[in-house]
Amino acid sequence: MRRSNLQEADDSELIACAARGDREAFGALYERYVFRVFRHVYYLTSDPHTAEDLTAQTFLNALEAIPRYQMRGVPFLAWLLRIAYNLTVNHRKVRRNGTTQLPEGLEIEGTTYSPEASCEAKAEGERVWEGVRRLRDDQRQVIVMRFIDGLSYPDIARVLGKSIGAVRVIQYRALCALRRKLEDDLGQVYARSNAG
């Protein structure tokens, strides 16, 4: 396939070519999805270097497995995110140190704030992200896939191998747990400010 055709081709065409060994077709898929896979892994790990490594490993695994990939109504991105998630889980099992950094970009881009409002927004974002990080793995995964990656319930269900109803329940419980954590944190902050 020509370079210009690669950019215009849909996923199924590129996947078919890549499965036959066309490295340029796979390169087009890589260019199309690398940022989304990186962003997904970054929100799960909060470490840009780990996210880069796991993203690279995701695409290496995908390159090796693409001849066996079958279109079953699952978007190619969902298949990539499942590989990325499995690699992230394995990475966590190997490295259980529990320390992660918060992502830098928590402010709403393109909006002008006063310095005070900007600091408050960043602090609020950090509190929310800290609460998300303290959720169970499956809850954090659903929250990231739904609100960061923008995947639909059916796509998340396919990636996780669960029913749509189960994904909705996980999301509901995750949001309830997150609300409780944030309310507890605010209660502690309020109690400290009144004690002083």
Secondary structure as UniProt FT lines:
FT   HELIX           3..8
FT   HELIX           11..19
FT   TURN            20..21
FT   HELIX           23..45
FT   HELIX           48..65
FT   HELIX           66..68
FT   HELIX           76..94
FT   TURN            109..110
FT   HELIX           115..133
FT   HELIX           137..143
FT   HELIX           144..148
FT   HELIX           153..160
FT   HELIX           164..195
//
